[in-house]
Amino acid sequence: MKQQHARLFSWMMLVSLMMTMILAACAVPDAAPVAPVAGDAAATAAAPAEAAAPASNFKPVWYAPAPHPYYEDVRKGVEAFEADTGIAVEKQIGPDWTQDSQNQRMEALAAQGFNAFSVYPADASGANGLYEELTAAGANIVNFGTSTAQPTTASFAVATDVKVAAMRAAEELIAAMGGKGNIINVLEVLEDPNTALRKQGIEEVVAKYPDVTIIQEVAGMTSVETAVQKVGDALSANIDKVDGIIATGYTPSVAIAQVLSEYKEKGGERVIHAVGIDTDEVVMQAIANGVMDGTIVQNPYGHGYLSLLLLQYMAEGYKPKADAYFVDAGFAFATKDNLETYSEDILAVTEQIKAELLDKYLEK
């Protein structure tokens, strides 16, 4: 009997041991997943990202309303900002100059989580409604190339002082004309917020010279082809009395260079002085050839780079100083005498402004 009890006890111990082993084996998948360990590692790895939160939460957009050669030069500054900082910028160019198009596309970008906008407003007044909507949602906005009408929720405008630049162009043209004569004033796109300021600046300068008259104003230069046609027509209609021609837009400047070059090549004898804006190769060649007197050199590179840098600083907690809204990106006047050095002068201006941003325009 005792022997039977011993056998039974041994059997029960064996079964108990086997069950313990089986249960232990079955428990491995629950007791040994790597998820908790991986989770701890992920939390450790995430710590540096949390320290760099402002950069990771900074989702910038560069937005231009419609295709234009000026924006291609601005884009170079945006790309330089990306290269210097390692921050990707969403770059978009809209289909036209209407504020409705800009509203729809920028609202869609905001819905995707973009929260910092470097923008050329399609309409100086109309863009403010869009800006109010975006800033109320927590976005920062910096105008480049021009300004919205005041008051505005845009923090800054990085631009050429276009009225001052147009006045300089007019002064240079009148000086080349000897202080007297007749001018054709070639504007670009009337919907552009800068056009009215440029027109005003030229007219103010001309008003100072009693022997200078604007004999024709031409506008609506939506393409180089259109501008060539309109400038050619205006020149032909006034060829017996025109002494100077001025353009404050990119496409009419190219058109003036082409039309006057052709006029000279065909033996045109009348001396017609000309001043443009921007640095298209055709314009610069016309200056080198003595066909044009000079051109206003804006700082589109700085317009792109500096507007994005301001947005980055604001994402890091900096705030605009009071009355520090307009960031004058500067300009130069290029003539035959400084064709080799004007670009270096403009880049130096950009570097100087970069060094001044935190002291002159921002605070914490």
Beta strands, then each sheet from edge to edge (+ up, - down):
strand 1: 60-64
strand 2: 90-93
strand 3: 116-119
strand 4: 140-144
strand 5: 156-159
strand 6: 181-186
strand 7: 212-218
strand 8: 244-247
strand 9: 273-277
strand 10: 294-297
strand 11: 319-320
strand 12: 326-328
strand 13: 332-334
strand 14: 362-363
sheet 1: 2+ 1+ 3+ 4+ 5+ 12+
sheet 2: 7+ 6+ 8+ 9+ 10+ 13-
sheet 3: 11+ 14-
end
